[in-house]
Amino acid sequence: MSNSNLYVEKLGSSLLANEQGLDTVRVEQYVDGFVERYMLDSGSLRKGLIVTTSGATAVGRCVDRMLGYDGETLIDEQYAGQGFAYTFAGWQDAFARHGIRTVTTGLTHHQLGGGRWYHRLANRSERRLFQGIAHLNTERGVVMIVNEPDMVSNTEQMRLRTGGDNDGLGGVLAEAVGADGYTIRTERGGVFDDGEGLVDIINRQNYRETMRMLAGRGKSEAGRGGMDTKVAAGWRTAQAGVSHVAISAVSHDMSLQNATRFVVG
């Protein structure tokens, strides 16, 4: 199933959380940009949009501090559960400022048919239902906000084909709904080589070389996913048939900035 009007955007924890919890000012700025890029006017979509968000664990820790708890009194999965609804609410409030309706859901790779063969077999009905809702949202001008529920799906995501954070989830989601594009957002943008030059294209000729270069680098962003997992997720998504896949910096209108694009061929 393909839908040239449907796009998936993924934003990681470092773009969303601050010391007070969810950075609502930045979320509103991102939404302003998405409205400019994808929509003609309030509630009328030019292109369908699914936002894959992170940040629930970081937000959950901030909520804990606001409630007067000091130190690490919970485990990561509990913090993720505590911050889950707050993160969704922040996105919904930001889109509501533009009169745009949103739906939210927790979603795992397994529900989309990722992982082992028996997960793909067992979850065909969930995948079909999700695909149908995604396309209905596009028709009705509704934005979907998705996050992997780390409280119940924390170890799974590190063992799957693309690994790391929600980078892989967003790619599998884009593939499942037949999206035309998938963009992984970072603060700085795409891949930079050891000489600080932007790697603007990743293809069959330089993919393995790029991964070797990234393997020696640390994870500079918050969350589990470093640039290597972003590249792995982007490459796999492009190979799966999603036409426009990129790693890009955020910008005022959410156009691609300092972008690394993935080209299969």
C-alpha positions as CSV (number, residue, x, y, z in Angstrom):
1,M,0.0,0.0,0.0
2,S,1.4,3.3,-1.0
3,N,0.3,6.9,-0.2
4,S,2.3,9.7,-1.8
5,N,0.5,12.2,0.6
6,L,1.7,10.6,3.8
7,Y,4.9,11.6,5.7
8,V,6.5,10.4,8.9
9,E,8.7,12.7,11.1
10,K,10.7,11.4,14.0
11,L,12.0,13.7,16.8
12,G,14.3,12.4,19.6
13,S,14.5,13.2,23.3
14,S,17.3,15.8,22.9
15,L,14.9,17.9,20.8
16,L,11.9,17.6,23.2
17,A,12.9,17.5,26.9
18,N,14.6,20.1,29.2
19,E,15.1,20.3,32.9
20,Q,11.4,21.3,33.5
21,G,10.0,18.3,31.4
22,L,8.7,18.6,27.9
23,D,10.0,21.7,26.2
24,T,6.6,23.1,25.1
25,V,8.1,26.2,23.5
26,R,10.2,24.0,21.2
27,V,7.3,21.7,20.5
28,E,5.2,24.6,19.5
29,Q,8.0,25.8,17.2
30,Y,8.2,22.4,15.5
31,V,4.4,22.3,15.1
32,D,4.5,25.8,13.6
33,G,7.0,24.5,11.1
34,F,5.0,21.3,10.3
35,V,1.9,23.4,9.7
36,E,3.9,25.5,7.2
37,R,5.4,22.5,5.5
38,Y,2.4,20.2,5.4
39,M,-0.8,22.2,5.7
40,L,-2.7,24.8,3.8
41,D,-4.8,26.1,6.6
42,S,-6.3,25.0,9.9
43,G,-7.4,21.4,9.8
44,S,-6.8,21.0,6.1
45,L,-3.9,18.8,5.3
46,R,-1.9,19.2,2.1
47,K,0.0,16.1,3.1
48,G,-0.7,13.5,5.8
49,L,1.6,13.6,8.9
50,I,2.6,11.1,11.5
51,V,4.9,12.3,14.2
52,T,7.0,9.7,16.0
53,T,8.0,11.2,19.3
54,S,10.4,10.4,22.1
55,G,11.1,12.0,25.5
56,A,8.7,10.1,27.8
57,T,11.4,8.8,30.1
58,A,13.1,12.2,30.4
59,V,9.7,13.9,31.0
60,G,8.8,11.3,33.6
61,R,11.9,12.1,35.6
62,C,11.0,15.8,35.6
63,V,7.5,15.0,36.7
64,D,9.0,13.0,39.6
65,R,11.1,16.0,40.7
66,M,8.1,18.3,40.5
67,L,6.2,15.9,42.8
68,G,9.0,16.2,45.4
69,Y,10.8,13.0,44.8
70,D,14.6,13.1,44.9
71,G,17.1,10.8,43.2
72,E,16.4,7.7,41.1
73,T,13.5,6.3,43.0
74,L,12.0,4.5,39.9
75,I,13.4,2.5,37.1
76,D,13.4,3.8,33.5
77,E,10.3,1.9,32.5
78,Q,8.4,3.5,35.3
79,Y,9.6,7.0,34.3
80,A,8.6,6.3,30.7
81,G,5.1,5.4,31.9
82,Q,4.9,8.5,34.0
83,G,5.9,10.8,31.2
84,F,4.0,9.1,28.4
85,A,0.7,11.0,28.6
86,Y,2.5,14.4,29.3
87,T,4.4,14.0,26.1
88,F,1.4,13.3,24.0
89,A,-0.5,16.2,25.6
90,G,2.2,18.6,24.7
91,W,2.0,17.7,21.1
92,Q,-1.8,17.8,21.1
93,D,-1.9,21.2,22.7
94,A,0.6,22.6,20.2
95,F,-1.5,21.3,17.2
96,A,-4.7,22.5,18.8
97,R,-3.3,26.1,18.7
98,H,-3.8,25.8,14.9
99,G,-7.2,24.1,15.1
100,I,-5.7,20.8,14.0
101,R,-7.0,17.5,15.4
102,T,-4.7,14.8,16.6
103,V,-4.9,11.2,17.6
104,T,-2.3,9.5,19.8
105,T,-1.2,5.9,20.3
106,G,1.6,3.8,21.8
107,L,3.0,1.5,19.1
108,T,5.6,-1.3,19.1
109,H,7.6,-2.8,16.2
110,H,5.8,-6.1,16.8
111,Q,2.4,-4.5,16.2
112,L,3.7,-3.3,12.9
113,G,5.0,-6.7,11.9
114,G,8.6,-6.2,12.9
115,G,10.7,-8.6,14.9
116,R,10.4,-12.4,14.6
117,W,8.2,-14.3,12.2
118,Y,5.6,-15.2,14.8
119,H,5.1,-11.5,15.6
120,R,4.4,-10.8,12.0
121,L,2.0,-13.7,11.8
122,A,0.2,-12.8,15.0
123,N,-0.3,-9.1,14.4
124,R,-1.6,-8.9,10.8
125,S,-5.0,-7.6,12.0
126,E,-3.4,-4.9,14.2
127,R,-1.2,-3.8,11.3
128,R,-4.1,-3.7,8.9
129,L,-6.2,-1.6,11.3
130,F,-3.3,0.8,11.9
131,Q,-2.8,1.2,8.1
132,G,-6.5,2.0,7.6
133,I,-6.6,4.6,10.4
134,A,-3.4,6.2,9.1
135,H,-4.9,6.7,5.7
136,L,-8.3,7.8,7.1
137,N,-6.4,10.4,9.2
138,T,-4.9,11.8,6.0
139,E,-8.3,12.1,4.4
140,R,-9.8,13.8,7.4
141,G,-7.0,16.2,8.2
142,V,-5.9,14.5,11.4
143,V,-2.3,14.3,12.6
144,M,-1.2,11.1,14.3
145,I,1.3,11.2,17.2
146,V,3.1,7.9,18.0
147,N,5.5,6.8,20.7
148,E,6.9,3.4,21.6
149,P,5.6,2.5,25.1
150,D,9.0,1.9,26.7
151,M,7.3,0.7,29.9
152,V,6.4,-2.5,28.1
153,S,8.7,-2.4,25.1
154,N,12.1,-1.3,26.4
155,T,14.5,-4.2,25.6
156,E,12.8,-5.3,22.4
157,Q,13.7,-2.2,20.4
158,M,17.5,-2.7,21.0
159,R,17.4,-6.1,19.5
160,L,15.6,-5.5,16.3
161,R,17.1,-5.0,12.9
162,T,17.6,-1.2,13.2
163,G,18.0,-0.9,16.9
164,G,18.0,2.2,19.1
165,D,15.4,4.6,20.3
166,N,12.5,5.4,18.0
167,D,14.6,5.7,14.8
168,G,13.8,2.1,13.8
169,L,10.2,2.4,14.9
170,G,9.6,5.4,12.7
171,G,11.1,3.6,9.7
172,V,9.0,0.5,10.2
173,L,6.0,2.7,10.6
174,A,6.7,4.6,7.4
175,E,7.1,1.3,5.5
176,A,3.9,-0.2,7.0
177,V,1.7,2.7,6.0
178,G,3.3,3.2,2.6
179,A,4.5,6.7,3.4
180,D,6.2,8.7,0.7
181,G,8.8,10.2,3.1
182,Y,10.5,9.6,6.5
183,T,12.6,12.3,8.1
184,I,14.7,11.7,11.3
185,R,15.3,15.1,13.0
186,T,18.4,16.0,15.0
187,E,19.8,19.3,16.3
188,R,22.7,19.6,13.9
189,G,21.4,17.7,10.9
190,G,22.7,14.7,9.0
191,V,26.0,12.8,8.9
192,F,29.3,14.8,9.0
193,D,32.6,13.1,8.1
194,D,35.8,13.3,10.1
195,G,36.7,16.6,8.3
196,E,33.3,18.1,9.4
197,G,32.0,17.9,5.8
198,L,28.3,17.0,5.3
199,V,27.7,13.6,3.8
200,D,24.7,14.7,1.7
201,I,24.0,11.3,0.1
202,I,24.2,7.8,1.4
203,N,23.9,5.0,-1.2
204,R,25.2,1.5,-1.9
205,Q,28.7,2.9,-2.6
206,N,29.3,4.6,0.7
207,Y,26.8,3.0,3.2
208,R,29.3,0.5,4.8
209,E,32.1,3.0,4.8
210,T,29.8,5.6,6.6
211,M,28.8,3.0,9.2
212,R,32.4,2.1,9.9
213,M,33.2,5.8,10.4
214,L,30.3,6.2,12.8
215,A,31.1,3.0,14.7
216,G,34.0,4.7,16.5
217,R,32.0,7.7,17.7
218,G,30.0,8.1,20.9
219,K,26.3,8.8,21.2
220,S,26.3,12.6,21.4
221,E,22.5,13.0,21.6
222,A,20.1,12.1,24.5
223,G,18.3,8.9,24.2
224,R,19.5,5.5,23.0
225,G,19.9,6.1,19.4
226,G,23.2,7.5,18.1
227,M,23.9,8.6,14.5
228,D,24.8,5.0,13.6
229,T,21.3,3.8,14.5
230,K,19.8,6.7,12.6
231,V,21.7,5.9,9.4
232,A,20.9,2.2,9.8
233,A,17.2,3.0,10.2
234,G,17.2,5.4,7.3
235,W,19.0,3.0,5.0
236,R,16.7,0.1,5.8
237,T,13.6,2.4,5.3
238,A,14.9,3.5,1.9
239,Q,15.5,-0.1,0.9
240,A,12.0,-0.9,1.9
241,G,10.7,1.4,-0.8
242,V,10.0,4.7,1.1
243,S,10.9,7.3,-1.6
244,H,12.2,10.3,0.4
245,V,14.3,9.4,3.5
246,A,16.6,11.9,5.2
247,I,18.3,12.9,8.4
248,S,17.8,16.6,8.9
249,A,18.2,19.4,11.3
250,V,15.1,21.2,12.7
251,S,14.3,24.6,11.2
252,H,11.7,27.3,11.5
253,D,9.6,25.9,8.7
254,M,10.8,22.3,9.1
255,S,12.2,22.2,5.6
256,L,15.3,20.0,5.2
257,Q,18.5,21.6,6.6
258,N,22.0,20.1,6.6
259,A,20.3,17.0,5.4
260,T,21.7,13.5,4.5
261,R,19.5,11.8,2.0
262,F,19.3,8.1,1.3
263,V,19.3,7.0,-2.3
264,V,18.9,3.3,-3.2
265,G,20.4,2.4,-6.5
